[in-house]
């Protein structure tokens, strides 16, 4: 039997193609640890916004100086300043707006007859500046309110006036700012609320404030309670009687159960103020009768538990 040749048999030696050297950049050298750290530090400095390289030398930081009311001076040209005051207050340049707010303060302190005709419009613009995210502008606008209240407080509200949208919005913003966490804004707003409570006629202001006693924000309730207690302290018998002694004692009783100690302390001050006016109706020799009449008054206007809490405050005062 003849053998068939196998043509596809493997060759005796396998020839592999030779590798051709690549022509290009030389292989990178191994860097030392110190070199790598130095390059990382250099790159981080280039991207660091706080590094000196990232800040141009020709840029200066803008700032506002907070001037106290005692250091303010009268305007040399108040008649001219008043003409463009509203436009400057609404300027998008916050430095210019702060300057206009300081002009409002000067006008309120030294040239109030010029400011009074446009005061409601000014208050509406100040409300807008209080909503600005820039803290310096907020604080300056709050300081302007303080000077306006101190100089023109007696003319802002009247007993016959039921609605004043500009003042209502301003009051809400002040209560909000006094309730926030930024301390320097909060403290300034508290000063302004105190100036408001001691300058504006207590009866119309109390009509504005008492609606905040039931506000959902407990901090706003507390700040409103403090302002109400200061108003109550200034009220005489006739003014309290006009608002309603029963209404006042109900407000005080409600705030005695508030969650914040600030509101509860204000409520105690309010109850003492109401009792002080109530007791003037009796003679000093009838102190026991006064306490009995007070207990009857509280029992007829409050629940049993609430009346006991209110009477306890007075008994601690008298003891």
Secondary structure, DSSP 8 states (H G I E B T S, - for coil): ------TT---SS----------SS-------HHHHHHHHHHHHHHH-TTSGGGS-TT----------GGG----S-HHHHTTSHHHHHT-S-HHHHHHHHHHHHHHHHH-HHHHHTTHHHHHHHHHHHHTSS-HHHHHHHHHHHHHHHHHHHHHH--TT----HHHHHHHHHHHHHHTSS-HHHHHHHHHHHHHHHHHS-HHHHHHHHGGGGG-S-HHHHHHHHHHHHHHHHH--HHHHHHH-HHHHHHHHHHHTT-SSHHHHHHHHHHHHHHHHHHHTTS-GGGHHHHHHHHHHHHHHHS-HHHHHHHHHHHHHHH-
